[in-house]
Amino acid sequence: MVYLVTIVGVHDLFGGCGGVDCLCEVDNASGAQCVVYLVQAVSLGGGGEWCTCPFLGAEGGISDHLFLFLLFIGPFNCFASYSRATELFYSLNEGLPAGVLIGSLAQDLRLHGVAAEGLPTRRGEPVLSFSLASQGLGGQYVSLDNRSGELHTSALQIDREALCLETGAGLSASLPVPSSEPCLLLLDVLVLPQEHFRLVKVKISIRDVNDNAPRFPVPNMRLWVPENAPVDTRLAIEHPALDPDLGTNAVQTYRLKDDYGVFTLDVEENESGERTPYLIVMGALDREDREEYVTLIIAEDGGTPPLLGSATLTIGISDINDNCPQFSDSQLNVTVYGNSSAGTHVATIHAVDMDLGSNAQISYSYSQKVPQPSRDLFHLDESTGAIKLSSKIDGDAPRLHRLTILANGPGCIPAVTTVLVSIIKVMLRPPEVVPRFIANEVEGVVYLKELEPVNTPIAFFTIKDPDEKYKVDCFLDGNGPFKLSPYKPYNNEYLLETTRPLDYEVQQLYEISVVAWNSEGFHVNKIIKVQVLDDNDNSPVFPQQLIELSIEENNAPNAFLTKLHATDADSGERGKVSYFLGPDAPSYFSLDKTTGVLTVSTQLDREEKEKYRYTVKAIDSGLPPRESLATVTITVLDKNDNSPRFINKDFSFFVPENFPGFGEIGVISVTDADSGQNGWVALSVVNGSDIFVIDTGKGVLRAKVSLDREQQSSYVLWVEAVDGGDPALSSTAKITILLLDINDNPPLVLFPQSNTSYLLVLPSTLPGSPITEVYAVDKDTGMNAVIAYSIIGRRGPRPESFRIDPKTGNITLEESLMQNDYGLYRLLVKVSDHGYPEPLHSTIMVNLFVNDTVSNESYIESLLRKEPDINIEEKEPQISIEPTHKKIESPSCVPTLVALSIISLGSITLVTGMGIYICLRKGKKHHRADENLEVQIPLNGRIDLHMLEKKPMEISNI
């Protein structure tokens, strides 16, 4: 037997654990009772502590000695099968994603490193595993790690309302009803292996979040309020909004979208927490002024942010009997001929009551003031108010009758009117008018279709004189397109017919009289009513044939354009107009057939199309239908949605240097697809604005100053284009300006440094040896910087002994110097470029002193100070392709030539030429090496050593 007891308060190994459920079991075989069990008390937060349950003896006391004894006696048969069930409690929000940690069973049960009996785990014991006892409803929403015992949310999100809320009945059968009971997921978890078996009861409380908006059980509600309802009248709204959420997430408040100044809402909360909205009357109501009010009732919950729900609330004003019958006239005068027969209509009275239904029922009666003879002669219909003759008028009857008539309404003081009836005494009988209708006639009303042809017959009238002794004339009295004419060959027969087609849209009802007069002045009227029947003879009419509209581009989808309206003068279905787009309308325009609302379903782009023009049709519902057309023009207004666009992303302009200031460098083309101010573009230079400027109107790029290629050969500018929109849009483009070189710089001689410097040349110098060089540079580029050297003047003992290389400026000795060639040589060298259209040049004096040594330096300097007498050779320097001075062949060429001759005797000429070419190349290299080694330093010491190492400057050609 198993007993479940609740410990109110005990003292155990670790302290008290009051309120813990203990399972106690009785061993029937031995009769021993289980006194103490070790159980776990689990708090709501998931933690737990070990507690002991004491045995309750027969006397109701606690046996502490027996408790201590059983702690040390070891395994006892009453412990063999005790329950190891444990409860864990968790809580989490609904709607969490997969993988959220709910709790760790191993940690919360304190199973890490501890056996099920509370003893340390021995080495080799199996690792604990966790598993769900059954895959029930709770198992769908959680996933359990078998090793760690961690519980996580699964891919199936938890919806508290789907799990725990019940569905209501009646109108709210589809809406879940909030429950005050906690929403729990129940799981049974098994802890294995068998020797450590434990059943863990896991309860997961699902907390509510505001994921449901209030919702009314019906979309439309109607509430009736009597028009005499006093202020502060409260009426409960039968269908309050429902919200499956709990607490503050449920419905908190109600409000009306429009209270019309006469209503408000109040909310009452009952003991169970349900909130019911009440409609409160705040002002006077009058059904005759307004019969109903339509508004929205809005329910709002207390979530953050709050969610709303709404329904249409129609407040009908019920009628009460607050109006009484009223006559429009207080007195009515009528005349009756004395020979009128019984049943002749005398008059009809009519009163009006503004109430409805039974409150507006009116009955007519004679006042008590009306004498009985008058009551007997004139019959009053209580319902219609019609007065007719009850009998033929006697000759002795009074000639004036005052009929006081009451209009009676429920609960009202009767309204009063008076009918004065004058009886005209007639000695002779008046003529008789007998109609015979040809057209359709019902109860004295003739029905004719409009557009009937002219002279359509309506009726024949036979005129009779009862006394047969008077002449009777007949004519038509009243307005309308009718005529009454004698119908020949018969006497006293008259035909009534139309004189022109009838038009329902002009007039629907005509009332005419056929009047018969006899020669004694007696006459009689026959009233004829002609009702014109409508025909579909009118087409719908647009107020204007051209409908001009405009809309800004980039409009929202389904944007409203206009509401078309066409009128049709016909009645009923014939005048009901439907609207259609013409076949030329683009597909993204829509026209509502019933309302005539014209919309555009897509965004319009003015840059793609600025004008739309198409037709619309209005068609009525007649048979056959009639239609009319109108033209719709839509102008798409521009918005600043296009940035300025350059024709090219990169512009390159080539400009000769020394270009005049403010000259036109080039045109920067830019466009903007927008129009008007949005398409106006202003250009500006982002960088380098102190040198360059742009004409905004023309896009012309100019330089404020003249540009020098030698100072800067190119410029990179960034130009910004800004349109005139609000806000403005912009774009940028890169501009590269390359300066083309012109020949504006003569060559600059860097060596020799002056016309008075000199160089000692030893007489033993071998022919072909380099003596010195003229080194010059040109700041220009291209052909303008290609320099040629030439000797244009010579002076000395044998000045032709020296030559200059036109390309390099190297001066070499051509012939061996003799003893009589000693002395000062002066060479005037012209340094010229190849510029176009005219080359520029400079000159330099090269002084060479041929001697073994410099014995008298002052003497040489005195000679240099004298102006030389040199004849100028007028010839341009030429750069020859082939060298003019002799080359020293390298001795290494001979074996090469011999080897080539042995290999091919037949090709000796070709091979010899190639060998010579190779030798010349090698000889030139040796010659340049010797030149670098044998340059003489001027003896005057005024030449810098680094100037001898100058190389021609490389100048690139743009």
Secondary structure, DSSP 8 states (H G I E B T S, - for coil): -EEEEEESS---SSS--TTEEEEEEB-TTT--B---EEEEEE-TTS-EEEEEE--B-TTS-B-HHHHHHHHHS---GGGTT----EEEEEEEETT--TT-EEEEHHHHTT-TTB-TTSSB--TT----EEEES---TGGGTEEE-TTT-EEEE-SS---HHHHH-EE--GGGTTSEE--SS--EEEEEEEEESGGG-EEEEEEEEEE--S----B-SSSEEEEEEETT--TT-EEE-SS--B-SS-GGGSEEEEEES--TTTEEEEEEE-TT--EEEEEEE-S---TTT-SEEEEEEEEEESSSS--EEEEEEEEEEE--S----EES-SEEEEEEETT--TT-EEEE--EE--S-GGGG--EEEE-TTS-HHHHHHEEE-TTT-EEEESS---TTS-SEEEEEEEEE-TTS--EEEEEEEEEE--SS---EEEEEESSEEETTEEEEETT--TT-EEEEEEEE-TTS-S-EEEEEES-SSEEEEE-TTSSSEEEEEESS---TTT-SEEEEEEEEEETTS-EEEEEEEEEEE--S----B-S-SEEEEEEESS--TTEEEEE---B--S-GGGG-EEEEE-TTS-TTEEE-TTT-EEEE-S---TTT-SEEEEEEEEEESSSS--EEEEEEEEEEE--S----EES-SEEEEEEETT--TT-EEEE--EE-SS-GGGG-EEEEESS-TTTEEEETTTTEEEESS---TTT-SEEEEEEEEEESSSS--EEEEEEEEEEE--S----EEEESSSTT-EEEE-TT--TT-EEEE-EEE-SS-GGGG-EEEEEEEEESSSGGGEEE-TTT-EEEE-S---GGG-EEEEEEEEEEE--SSS--EEEEEEEEEESSS-S-HHHHHHHHHS----EE--------SS--S-----TTHHHHHHHHHHH-STTHHHHHHHHHHHHHHHHHHHHHHHHHHS----TT--S-GGGGG---------
